[in-house]
């Protein structure tokens, strides 16, 4: 479960972004709409990890072409608030040990602060449970 929480934090952190050269108070939800790749990986690689923020307030995290996390998102000033559902059985590196968790899902909430914003990238620092992570994301065109 710690690995699941760590991954969820990473996903959350990577899914956050800001408008280029703006203050956190100037961020808008429109800036986040679209697909973001985590840790500056390639947008063309099927093996990369992605966060898709939709206009209807939902998001999806995919890795190696598989959806691992889904949920709802909102922006409150400079804080990205994520409510998500995932299963520990989705994590490839733990799959053998977690086979008994198939079809079981857990709810997580995360709060993410976004900083070092650029036109198509940002850094984020987030908290989920007692785990904290720092991430970098790039917007896919």
N, C-alpha and C positions, 0 to 999 in steps of 0.2 A: 504494500500500500504506500510506503514511503516513496518508492520509485514512481508510482502512479501520480502521487502528489507533486513530485519533482517535475515530471513531464508536464502535468497540467499547468504548473507555474510557468514553465518555459513557454508553453503554448500561449498562455495569456500574455506574457511579456513580449513575445514576438508579434502578437497580433495587434499591438498598440502602435499608433503612429500619430504624427503631428504635421501641421501645415509648415512649410518651410519658413524659417526665420520669424516665427511668431512666438509670442509668450503663451504659456500654458493656458492662461485665461482666455486667449483668443481661439483656442481649438474648437473645431466643430465636428459633428458626426460625419459630415460629408467628406472630410479628409480621410476618414478611416474606410469608407466604402471601397470594396474591391479586394483583390488578392495580394497578400504579403507573404514573402518567403522569409523563413527564420534563419538567423545567423548568417545572413548575406550569401546563402547558397544560390545556386543557379535556378532561375525561374523556369528554365527549360528541362530541368532534370526531374524525372518521375520519382526519384529517390529523396528529393528535398521535402522539407516540412513546410506546410502552408497554413495560413489563417485567411479565411474568407469572411469579410464583414459585409452583411447584406443590409439594404435599406429598410427591411422590415424588422430590424432589431435582432436577427438571429445570426449566429456565426457557426462555422464548421472548421475543424482542424483536421488536416489530412497529412499523412506521412507514408511514404512509399506507396502512394496511390490509394491508400485505404483511409476511410473516415475513422478517426479515433475519438474525437470529442465533438459534441454539438451543444448548443445552448443559446442563451440570450445575452445581449450586451447593451450597455448604455454608457454615456459619457457625462460625468458630473464635474464641470470645470476641467481640471487637469487629471482627473482620476477615471480610468477605465474600469468599469464594474462588469465582471463576467460571472454568469450563472451557468454552470455546465454539468453535463452528464457524460460519464465515460465508464468503461469497463477495464479492469486491470488485465483482462485476457487479451486486449488489443495490442499490448506491448510485446513486440517480437522478441526482444531480448529476455523477457520473462515468461514467454508463452508456455514453455514446458512445465515450469513450476506453478503456473496459474491456470492450468486447464480446467480445474474445478470451478473457476469463476466465469466461465462462458455463460452468456445470457444473464449475468448479474451486472447491475449498473449502480454507480455511486454518484451522488450530487456533490459538487464542490463550488465554492464561491471564491473569486479572486479579485483583488484590488491592484491596479497597475498604474504607476506614475510614469509619464512619458517625458523624455528630455533629449537634448542634442538633436533636435529636429532639423531635417533638411527637406528639400522638395519631395524626394522619393525615398526617404529613409528616416529612421529614428532609433533611439535607444530607449529601453524601458526597464523599470525596476518594479517587481511585483511581489505580493505576498499572498500565499494560499495556505491556510492553516498556519503551521509554524515554520513553513519553508519560505525562503526568499531567493529570488533569482534576478540576474541582470541579463538582458538580451538585446540583440540588434536585429532589425528587420528592414527589408527593402521591398518597395512596391513593385509588383510585376505589371508590365504594360500590356 
